[in-house]
Every structure is written in C-alpha cells, then in structure tokens.
C-alpha cells in the first residue's frame, strides 16, 4: 500500500466516483491506492470501500481547505460534482473552482475532471431554438461544468477532461424506464427523433477513468468522451422488448413536450436531449465507443447491461 500512488476520489460513494474506486480496488496488481472522499464515512457504501481496501476520509466540496487536506500526498484525483443535489450551476462552478485551486496547490500529477459540453458554444443565449434557463444557461447541468474546464487549463493543472454519456442506469433510478400509456402499452419517452444518443453503464465510466489514470501522462490535456454504445430511441425500445419479454414502444416527443412534463429538471433535460438530437455529430464524435473499449476492455453494450439489470427496471 505504502508504495502505491494515491488517487483521491471525490463522490466515492456515488455512481462515477464509486465506479473509479471499485475499478482500482478490484485490480490486485494496481499501481494505485484509493483515498475515498465522502461526506459520511459511516455510510454502508463507505464501509464497503473500507472492506475493499480504501482509505475513507471525510471532506466537503464546498470547503476548499477540507479538500486540500484530503489531497495531501496524493498523486492524482478524480473530481466530480453533483448538480442534481442543488440544481445550481453557480454552485457547481464554484465547487469546480475550489477543486482546480486545491489540485494546483497540492501539486497533483494527474487530475480527471468529470465535465460536459458548454452547450452555449453551439446554442448562444439569444438563440431561441432552445429556451434560456436560469437566465444564463441553455443546459444548466452541462454548461457550468464546461465553463469550468478553463479553470483547470488556466491554472496549469495536469488534467484529462472526461465527458460521460447518458447513464443507462437512469432507466432504473431516474424514472426514465418504460411507462404505461393511456392505451395500456409500455413506452420509453425521449425527444430524439431518429438520432442516436451515446449511453453507458455508470460503472463503466469509472473503469474508463481508471484506464485513463493507468495511461498517465499521455492523457493529460486531452478531452475523452466515453460511451458503451450509440443508439436511437427505436433501437433502445427494441432491445428493451427483447430483454424484458414485453413489447416496448418508442414514444418520440418534441423537446417542448418533454420540457413541459413538470418534474424537477424537466426543462434542463428537455434542452439536454435537444442538444443531443440537434448536435448528434458533435456529441457522438467525442464519445467514442472503440476508444472507450481500449480504456476499459470490459465495456458493456446496452444488451449486456440489460441482461444484468432488466429485472431492476420498474415497469409503471
């Protein structure tokens, strides 16, 4: 343990950070050890990481000094923010700023920043194809992350910019799975027309990130998008039908309709899907499946993910 390089992982009990931690800890020949950062070291997930061999420490991403403490002596760090805890792009940007500054002050050798596109580079605020949200954003949970990339670059932090894809796990946990329509048939609803969207198993994001850390210096300064597969709504519905043994239909709605569904964040997600649809080449060219498989040879296809998770998907 002592001669291994420490990777400090923020959000270590969440989907992304947890994936990175497990990927490292499950490789007995890894050159890295895990310092898992969580707000609550007494949680079941934190205790599970301890059993696997992680050092679990408490820190708060809203407190830069506490972040600096957990970065002390580390070789690298995995930085991720969680927009859905507060719905505030400003807060997310402030957290990223503290992360970049703490990383610089700690002298880290390799940082992975979990980021996304700043969609305003393609859809300016005065472009009314898509409504402006919270006065300054098009896709709030993307834009502040993308804007924060510059913080890491300007400070000279040795960073790989990791862009995740749509989590297939959202079909289990985020209420996006098949739902019964008024006609009694089951539908997945996405405003994607016939465009393909990159998706991934959340655990594979962590495994790809581990692949980036293993490659080290050659990955610094690069933007790497990860995906398990790129599929249209109809292709996803067909694969659902096969895995669930029930006919699942694709309900293609307009982004306007999706934004009007009224659940928290529906407007943000409606804009996100519209960005994926209207700029599919921009999004999919970065999220390269074969490159992701090079980083993570265990990369799952949607069929493989469904095989493991079909019974967890609630059918409403």
C-alpha positions as CSV (number, residue, x, y, z in Angstrom):
1,X,0.0,0.0,0.0
2,X,2.7,2.4,1.0
3,X,4.5,2.4,-2.3
4,X,1.3,2.8,-4.3
5,X,0.3,6.2,-5.8
6,X,-2.7,7.6,-4.0
7,X,-5.8,8.7,-6.1
8,X,-8.1,10.9,-4.1
9,X,-11.7,10.2,-5.4
10,X,-14.4,12.6,-4.8
11,X,-18.0,11.4,-4.8
12,X,-16.6,8.0,-3.9
13,X,-19.9,6.6,-2.8
14,X,-21.7,7.9,-5.9
15,X,-22.1,6.4,-9.4
16,X,-19.0,7.8,-11.0
17,X,-16.6,8.1,-8.1
18,X,-17.8,4.7,-6.8
19,X,-17.0,3.2,-10.2
20,X,-13.5,4.6,-10.2
21,X,-12.8,3.4,-6.7
22,X,-14.1,-0.1,-7.4
23,X,-12.2,-0.4,-10.6
24,X,-8.9,0.4,-8.8
25,X,-9.6,-1.7,-5.7
26,X,-10.6,-4.8,-7.7
27,X,-7.3,-4.8,-9.6
28,X,-4.9,-6.5,-7.2
29,X,-1.9,-5.5,-9.3
30,X,-2.9,-1.8,-9.5
31,X,-0.1,0.8,-9.0
32,X,-2.7,3.0,-7.3
33,X,-4.4,3.1,-3.9
34,X,-7.7,4.7,-3.2
35,X,-8.4,7.6,-0.9
36,X,-12.2,7.7,-1.0
37,X,-13.8,11.1,-0.1
38,X,-17.3,11.2,1.2
39,X,-19.4,13.5,3.5
40,X,-20.4,10.5,5.5
41,X,-17.7,7.9,6.3
42,X,-20.2,5.9,8.3
43,X,-22.5,5.1,5.3
44,X,-22.9,1.5,4.1
45,X,-21.2,2.3,0.8
46,X,-18.2,3.9,2.6
47,X,-17.8,0.9,4.9
48,X,-17.9,-1.4,1.8
49,X,-15.0,0.6,0.3
50,X,-13.0,0.2,3.6
51,X,-13.5,-3.6,3.4
52,X,-12.2,-3.5,-0.2
53,X,-9.0,-1.7,1.0
54,X,-9.8,2.0,0.5
55,X,-8.8,4.8,2.9
56,X,-12.1,6.6,3.5
57,X,-11.9,10.2,4.5
58,X,-14.5,13.0,5.1
59,X,-14.4,16.2,3.2
60,X,-16.9,18.7,1.8
61,X,-16.5,20.0,-1.7
62,X,-17.9,23.3,-0.6
63,X,-14.9,23.7,1.7
64,X,-11.6,24.2,-0.2
65,X,-9.5,23.7,3.0
66,X,-11.1,20.3,3.7
67,X,-10.4,19.4,0.0
68,X,-6.7,20.4,0.3
69,X,-6.4,18.2,3.4
70,X,-7.6,15.1,1.5
71,X,-5.3,15.8,-1.5
72,X,-2.2,16.0,0.6
73,X,0.4,13.5,-0.6
74,X,-1.8,12.2,-3.4
75,X,-0.6,11.5,-6.9
76,X,-3.9,12.3,-8.6
77,X,-7.6,13.0,-8.1
78,X,-11.0,12.2,-9.7
79,X,-13.2,15.3,-9.4
80,X,-17.0,15.1,-10.0
81,X,-19.8,17.4,-8.9
82,X,-23.5,16.5,-8.5
83,X,-25.8,19.2,-10.0
84,X,-29.0,17.3,-9.0
85,X,-28.3,17.8,-5.3
86,X,-29.0,21.5,-5.6
87,X,-29.9,22.5,-9.3
88,X,-27.4,25.4,-9.1
89,X,-24.9,25.9,-11.9
90,X,-23.2,28.7,-10.0
91,X,-22.7,26.4,-7.0
92,X,-21.3,23.7,-9.4
93,X,-18.9,26.2,-11.0
94,X,-17.7,27.4,-7.5
95,X,-17.1,23.8,-6.5
96,X,-15.1,23.2,-9.7
97,X,-13.1,26.4,-9.0
98,X,-12.2,25.2,-5.5
99,X,-11.2,21.8,-6.9
100,X,-8.9,23.3,-9.5
101,X,-7.3,25.6,-7.0
102,X,-6.9,22.8,-4.4
103,X,-5.4,20.5,-7.1
104,X,-2.9,23.1,-8.1
105,X,-1.9,23.9,-4.5
106,X,-1.5,20.1,-3.8
107,X,0.8,19.7,-6.8
108,X,-1.1,16.8,-8.2
109,X,0.4,14.9,-11.2
110,X,-2.8,13.8,-12.9
111,X,-6.4,15.0,-12.4
112,X,-9.5,13.7,-14.1
113,X,-12.3,16.4,-14.2
114,X,-15.7,14.9,-15.0
115,X,-17.1,17.5,-17.3
116,X,-19.6,18.1,-20.1
117,X,-20.0,20.4,-23.1
118,X,-20.8,24.1,-22.5
119,X,-23.8,24.0,-24.9
120,X,-23.8,27.8,-25.3
121,X,-20.8,27.4,-27.7
122,X,-23.3,25.8,-30.1
123,X,-26.6,27.4,-29.0
124,X,-25.9,31.0,-27.8
125,X,-28.2,32.5,-25.2
126,X,-30.0,34.6,-27.9
127,X,-30.8,31.6,-30.0
128,X,-34.5,30.9,-29.4
129,X,-34.4,27.3,-30.8
130,X,-34.0,26.4,-27.2
131,X,-35.2,28.3,-24.1
132,X,-32.7,30.0,-21.9
133,X,-32.9,28.7,-18.4
134,X,-31.9,30.4,-15.1
135,X,-31.2,33.5,-17.2
136,X,-27.7,32.4,-18.2
137,X,-27.8,28.8,-19.4
138,X,-29.1,26.5,-22.1
139,X,-28.4,23.2,-20.4
140,X,-27.6,24.2,-16.8
141,X,-26.2,20.8,-15.7
142,X,-23.8,20.8,-18.7
143,X,-22.9,24.5,-19.2
144,X,-21.3,25.3,-15.8
145,X,-19.1,22.1,-16.0
146,X,-18.0,23.0,-19.5
147,X,-17.3,26.6,-18.5
148,X,-15.2,25.3,-15.6
149,X,-12.8,23.4,-17.9
150,X,-11.0,26.8,-18.4
151,X,-10.2,27.0,-14.7
152,X,-8.2,23.8,-14.8
153,X,-6.4,24.9,-18.0
154,X,-5.6,28.4,-16.8
155,X,-4.1,27.1,-13.6
156,X,-2.0,24.6,-15.5
157,X,-3.5,21.6,-13.6
158,X,-2.4,18.4,-15.4
159,X,-6.0,17.4,-16.4
160,X,-7.9,14.9,-18.5
161,X,-11.3,16.2,-19.3
162,X,-13.7,13.2,-19.1
163,X,-17.1,13.6,-20.8
164,X,-19.6,10.9,-19.7
165,X,-22.7,9.8,-21.6
166,X,-26.3,9.2,-20.8
167,X,-26.4,6.7,-17.9
168,X,-28.5,3.6,-18.8
169,X,-28.9,3.3,-15.0
170,X,-31.3,6.3,-15.4
171,X,-33.8,3.7,-16.6
172,X,-33.7,2.2,-13.1
173,X,-33.2,5.1,-10.7
174,X,-34.3,8.3,-12.5
175,X,-37.8,7.4,-13.6
176,X,-36.9,7.1,-17.3
177,X,-37.8,3.5,-17.7
178,X,-40.8,2.1,-19.7
179,X,-44.2,3.5,-18.6
180,X,-47.8,2.6,-19.5
181,X,-49.5,5.0,-21.9
182,X,-53.3,5.6,-21.9
183,X,-53.6,2.7,-24.3
184,X,-52.1,0.3,-21.8
185,X,-48.9,-0.2,-23.9
186,X,-45.4,0.4,-22.5
187,X,-43.3,3.3,-23.8
188,X,-39.9,4.9,-23.4
189,X,-40.2,8.6,-24.0
190,X,-37.3,10.6,-25.5
191,X,-37.3,13.7,-27.7
192,X,-34.6,12.3,-30.0
193,X,-36.4,11.7,-33.4
194,X,-34.3,9.0,-35.1
195,X,-30.9,10.4,-33.9
196,X,-28.5,8.2,-32.0
197,X,-27.5,9.0,-28.4
198,X,-24.4,7.8,-26.6
199,X,-25.1,5.8,-23.5
200,X,-23.1,3.9,-20.9
201,X,-23.3,1.7,-17.8
202,X,-22.4,4.0,-14.9
203,X,-19.8,1.5,-13.6
204,X,-18.1,1.7,-17.0
205,X,-17.4,5.4,-16.6
206,X,-15.3,4.5,-13.5
207,X,-13.5,1.7,-15.4
208,X,-12.7,4.0,-18.3
209,X,-11.4,6.7,-15.8
210,X,-9.1,4.0,-14.3
211,X,-7.9,3.3,-17.8
212,X,-7.0,7.0,-18.2
213,X,-5.1,7.0,-14.9
214,X,-3.2,3.9,-16.0
215,X,-2.1,5.6,-19.2
216,X,-0.9,8.6,-17.2
217,X,1.0,11.5,-18.9
218,X,-0.1,10.7,-22.5
219,X,-3.7,11.5,-21.4
220,X,-3.0,15.0,-19.9
221,X,-4.7,17.8,-21.8
222,X,-7.0,15.5,-23.7
223,X,-10.8,15.5,-23.8
224,X,-12.1,11.9,-23.7
225,X,-15.7,11.1,-24.1
226,X,-16.9,7.6,-23.0
227,X,-19.8,5.5,-24.3
228,X,-20.8,1.9,-24.3
229,X,-23.0,2.2,-27.4
230,X,-24.7,4.8,-29.6
231,X,-28.4,4.0,-30.1
232,X,-31.6,5.6,-31.4
233,X,-34.8,5.6,-29.3
234,X,-36.3,2.9,-31.5
235,X,-33.2,0.7,-31.2
236,X,-33.3,1.1,-27.4
237,X,-37.1,0.2,-27.4
238,X,-36.4,-2.9,-29.5
239,X,-33.6,-4.0,-27.1
240,X,-35.9,-3.4,-24.1
241,X,-38.6,-5.6,-25.7
242,X,-36.1,-8.4,-26.2
243,X,-34.7,-8.2,-22.7
244,X,-38.0,-7.7,-20.9
245,X,-40.1,-10.1,-23.0
246,X,-42.7,-7.4,-23.4
247,X,-43.3,-5.1,-26.3
248,X,-41.8,-1.7,-25.5
249,X,-42.6,1.2,-27.9
250,X,-40.6,4.4,-28.6
251,X,-42.6,7.5,-27.8
252,X,-40.8,10.2,-29.7
253,X,-42.0,13.6,-28.4
254,X,-40.8,17.1,-29.1
255,X,-38.3,18.8,-26.7
256,X,-41.1,21.3,-25.9
257,X,-43.4,18.5,-24.8
258,X,-40.6,17.0,-22.7
259,X,-39.8,20.3,-21.1
260,X,-43.5,20.6,-20.1
261,X,-43.6,17.3,-18.2
262,X,-43.2,19.2,-15.0
263,X,-40.9,17.1,-12.9
264,X,-37.9,18.8,-11.3
265,X,-35.3,19.4,-14.0
266,X,-37.6,18.6,-16.9
267,X,-36.7,21.8,-18.7
268,X,-33.0,21.2,-18.3
269,X,-33.3,17.6,-19.5
270,X,-35.5,18.6,-22.4
271,X,-32.8,21.0,-23.5
272,X,-30.1,18.3,-23.0
273,X,-31.9,15.8,-25.2
274,X,-32.5,18.6,-27.8
275,X,-28.7,19.3,-27.8
276,X,-28.0,15.5,-28.2
277,X,-30.5,15.4,-31.1
278,X,-29.6,18.6,-32.9
279,X,-25.8,18.3,-32.4
280,X,-25.6,14.5,-32.5
281,X,-22.4,14.5,-34.6
282,X,-20.7,16.9,-32.1
283,X,-21.7,14.7,-29.1
284,X,-21.1,11.3,-30.7
285,X,-17.8,12.1,-32.3
286,X,-16.3,12.8,-28.9
287,X,-18.0,9.8,-27.2
288,X,-16.0,7.1,-29.0
289,X,-17.1,3.5,-28.3
290,X,-13.9,1.9,-29.6
291,X,-11.7,4.3,-27.6
292,X,-13.7,3.6,-24.5
293,X,-13.2,-0.1,-25.0
294,X,-9.4,0.4,-25.3
295,X,-9.5,2.1,-21.9
296,X,-11.9,-0.5,-20.5
297,X,-11.8,-3.9,-22.1
298,X,-14.9,-4.9,-20.0
299,X,-17.1,-2.2,-21.6
300,X,-20.7,-3.3,-21.7
301,X,-23.1,-3.0,-24.7
302,X,-26.7,-2.0,-24.0
303,X,-27.7,-5.6,-24.5
304,X,-25.2,-6.8,-21.9
305,X,-26.3,-4.1,-19.5
306,X,-29.9,-5.1,-19.9
307,X,-29.1,-8.7,-19.4
308,X,-27.7,-7.8,-15.9
309,X,-30.3,-5.2,-15.0
310,X,-33.6,-5.9,-16.7
311,X,-35.3,-7.2,-13.6
312,X,-34.4,-4.0,-11.6
313,X,-36.2,-1.7,-14.1
314,X,-39.6,-0.7,-12.7
315,X,-42.4,-1.0,-15.2
316,X,-45.1,1.5,-14.4
